[in-house]
Amino acid sequence: MTLTELQHDALVEIFNIGVGQAAASMSGIVNEEVTMSVPSISFLNRAEAAALLGGKNKQDQGQRICGVSQHYEGAFQTEAILMFPEDKSLEIVRLMVGESVPLEQLTEMEQEAMSEIGNIILNSCVGTLANIFQRELEGSLPVYHVGTSEEILSASGSAAEAVVLMLHIDFILEMHQIHGYVAFILDISALNDLQEQINLYLNRVMGQG
């Protein structure tokens, strides 16, 4: 799928509004300013998405990824997955619960804490899409995954030919800068629905102008 420059910029702007709202919620949890941005989005096939998540270096390819997924239906149907390298997810949980919690306890808390973070970030992104598209998007409860990037993308139930809309997210908290990804798994009909919703939104904006 190729978007026009206008469609692409509109989608990046929408997602930046979404992660901005998520950052405000996260700031309240960690009692520090959190800034989040989406510097880029891309449409990839599942294999390309797995390779991107796996890292550029060969030794990184098998690294474990921590993922939180939610299924959405409404204006379009998609599986949304927030993903961080596993060591970074523990770093985020440490920031959430403080330095005093011992590592073994931290690991036990990781699933619950990451599910909460996933819920906040994914619902902020999808909620912003729903508001701007003026359509309903209903989400399931978050599901926590740990595995390679290919395992997590496969676990979402996506077909190998599905298109993955990848959002690169910069997650900055005080001295920490963590890079993560949100993947939206889309089939052809969902892609067409998404493009149609972007066009309707742009037509409304242009009409107001």
Order of alpha helices (4+ residues) and beta strands (2+ residues): alpha-beta-alpha-beta-beta-alpha-alpha-beta-beta-alpha-beta-beta-alpha
